[in-house]
Amino acid sequence: MGEVGGGVVELRDSSGGRSPPSTQRSRSSAVSCAVAPVSAAPVAALAEAGAMAATDIARQVGEGCRTVPLAGHVGFDSLPDQLVNQSISQGFCFNILCVGETGLGKSTLMDTLFNTKFEGEPATHTQPGVQLRSNTYDLQESNVGLKLTIVSTVGFGDQINKEDSYKPIVEFIDAQFEAYLQEELKIRRVLHTYHDSRIHACLYFIAPTGHSLKSLDLVTMKKLDSKVNIIPIIAKSDAISKSELTKFKIKITSELVSNGVQIYQFPTDDELVAEINGTMNAHLPFAVIGSTEELKIGNKMMKARQYPWGTVQVENEAHCDFVKLREMLIRVNMEDLREQTHSRHYELYRRCKLEEMGFKDTDPDSKPFSLQETYEAKRNEFLGELQKKEEEMRQMFVQRVKEKEAELKEAEKELHEKFDRLKKLHQDEKKKLEDKKKSLDDEVNAFKQRKTAAELLQSQGSQAGGSQTLKRDKEKKNNPWLCTE
């Protein structure tokens, strides 16, 4: 039995006797080894477990047991220090999404919040659609490192048709959830080195109109409230008077409530921060001013904005709520924002995604349903659907083949009929040609006969003429006077 703070230790063997020194030493080692893995548990759970263990050991104490005083305290009170050292060595990450129209001072406010000049190009009002620009920076304050990611909306509210302006923002947030879910579902996970890009806080910049929220603001915040922690802020609050600003805050709060928009409420369940968070919840939305220009006011250099009518101090709570925003966002509730993102928004996305994939925790009888059973049931269901679709495709294929065969037979029949028609037509044409050829042959034979007869008559006539010419020449030769005449 061990008792912290100079108590006693009692060791007994399984038979009820006293354990030898070697056994005592080995069991002491076993106790120290058993305590080591508990270093990652929360302090409250560890204290409760220690109390339960002390109670169990106290019940086993009986008469005749030897008590051994401890040489020192156990040491598990250093667990918080171990957790702090481990967290500092690993560093922290925090991701902020700035949503607002172009020109409301989103980049300036980020520079002012973290007292750093972040890189970035000024956006124009000529963007064809809404784009999200993400930049990651490594910051150091004292010995704590922070990987800060700032995501800004470029071209938000600049289009004539603003109906789908929120869609790129929702898709970006879901893409970060999906990337983390895919990493979480891997067989070999490296979540301790994975860069968590899930959005932890959404600073929604409201234009200082002094009247009411725009329809674009209400629709966008309504689409985002289930996916991210929304902190509404009134940008460039020095553009309206104090009385108008108070009325504007009340108007914004009433419109958010009437439209069912859930904004982030600073937690009040922790006694250490319940009072300050409850007070700050009443100041939402924060009216802020950003400026990286330092002016000398009195004997101090302070961030301020210089106007012809005077100077507005950024860190003066009488001028704006910048200090309240910085305290609530960074100093007091940064870890709660990270926790809310993981336990609420990401878990909602993860649950919906797994339910879409067919996974569930209970069966129809409300009995526990293991992941293996879910996988097997989903696999059998998938195989059944696959076989059903395969059978449907087979039947469809057979039906298509039959229809194709019928079409081919019909086409073949039409081809045969056409061939018969063409064959008959060919035969008729051939007969006509043969008859015409026979008549032509008869005409040619008759022509040849007439030609032969004509040639015969011509030859006979030429022979008769030749004999008369020879007789006349002979007569002329015998009687020369015939030539004179």
Residue, then its C-alpha position, 0 to 999 in steps of 0.5 A: m500500500g502506498e500513500v503520498g507524502g511520507g505514508v507507508v507501503e505494504l507488500r504481501d505475497s499471494s499466500g498472505g505472507r511477507s514478500p522477500p526484499s527481492t520480490q518487494r523491489s520487483r513489485s516496486s518496479a512493476v508499480s512504477c512501470a504501470v504508472a508510466p503509461v498513465s502520463a497521457a491521462p487528464v489530471a482529474a481522471l488520474a486523481e480519481a484513479g489514484a483514489m480508487a486504487a488507494t481504497d482497494i489497497a486499504r481494503q486488503v490491509g489486515e492484521g499482521c501486515r508489515t508496513v514499509p515507509l516510503a523514501g520519497h513521494v511517488g511523483f505523478d503530480s508532475l504529469p501536468d508539467q510533462l504534458v506542458n513540456q510535450s505540448i511545447s516541444q510539438g508546438f500548436c496550430f491555429n487556423i483562422l478564416c476571415v470572411g467579409e467583403t473586399g476592403l473591410g480591413k481583414s488583412t490589417l486586422m490580422d497584422t494587428l492581432f498578431n503584431t506581425k506584418f504578414e505577406g499578402e497582395p491587396a485584393t481588387h473588386t474585379q474578381p469573377g468569383v469568390q476565391l480563398r487564399s490560404n497562407t501559413y506562418d510560423l510564429q514564436e512567442s516566448n518558448v511557445g511555437l504556433k503554426l498559424t494559417i490565415v484563410s481570406t476570402v477574395g472577391f466576396g460580395d463583389q459579384i452582381n449575382k451573390e447567390d452562390s458566394y458562400k459555396p466556395i467557403v463551405e467547400f473549402i471547410d469540408a475539404q479540410f474536414e475530408a483531408y483530416l478524415q482520410e488521414e484518420l482512416k489510414i492504416r498507418r496514421v501520423l496524426h502527431t505530425y499531420h498539419d491540421s488545416r481544419i478551420h478553428a475560428c471564423l471571423y465574419f466581418i460586417a460592414p459598418t452600415g449602421h442599419s442591419l445585416k445584408s442578406l448575403d451575411l445572413v445566408t452565409m453565416k447560416k450556411l457556416d454555423s454548423k461547420v465552424n465557430i463564427i465570431p461576428i465583428i463589426a469592421k472599421s467601427d470608427a466609421i459610425s458614432k457610439s450611439e449608432l454602434t450600440k443600436f447596430k449591435i442590438k440590431i445584429t444580435s436580434e437578426l441573428v437570433s430571429n434567423g436562427v444563426q448560431i454564433y460561437q459563445f465563449p464557454t462559461d462552464d469553467e469557473l476560471v473563465a466563466e465570469i470574463n466569458g459571460t461578460m464578453n458574450a454580452h459584447l458580441p459582436f465586437a466592434v474593432i479597428g485595425s492599424t499597424e501604424e504606431l503614433k506617439i500618444g503622450n509618452k508611449m508609442m501606440k497603434a492608432r489611426q490618425y484623422p483630421w479630427g483626432t486619433v483613434q487608439v486601437e488598444n483603447e477599450a473606450h475607442c473599440d473592442f479590439v482588446k476584447l477580441r484579442e483576449m477572447l480569441i487568443r489568450v483565453n479561448m484559443e484551446d476551446l476553439r480548437e476543441q470545439t472544432h474537433s469535438r463538435h464540427y468535425e465530429l458532425y461531419r465525420r458522423c454524416k460522412l460515415e452514415e453516408m458510407g453505411f456505417k452505424d453504431t446500433d442495429p435495428d434492435s438498438k443493440p451495439f453494432s461493431l465496425q466489423e459487423t457493419y463492414e460485413a453487413k455493408r459488404n454483403e449488402f454491396l455483394g447482393e446489390l452487385q449480384k442483382k445488378e449483374e443479373e439485371m445486366r445479364q437479362m438486359f444483355v439477353q433482351r438486347v441480343k434477342e432484340k438485335e437478332a430480331e432486327l438482324k433477321e428482319a434486315e436479312k429478310e428485307l435484304h433477301e426480298k430486295f435481292d429477289r426484286l433486283k434479280k428479277l429486274h436483272q433477268d428482265e433487263k437481260k432478256k430485253l438486252e438479249d432480244k435487242k441483241k438478236s434484232l441487232d444481229d439480224e439487222v447486221n446480217a441483213f446489212k452484210q447480205r445487202k453489202t455483199a450484193a452491192e459489192l457484187l453488182q459493183s464488181q460486175g459493172s466495173q468489169a463490163g465498163g472495162s471491157q468496153t474501154l478496151k474495145r474502144d481503145k483497140e478500135k482507135k488504134n486500128n483506125p487512126w482517123l477516129c482520133t482525128e474526128 
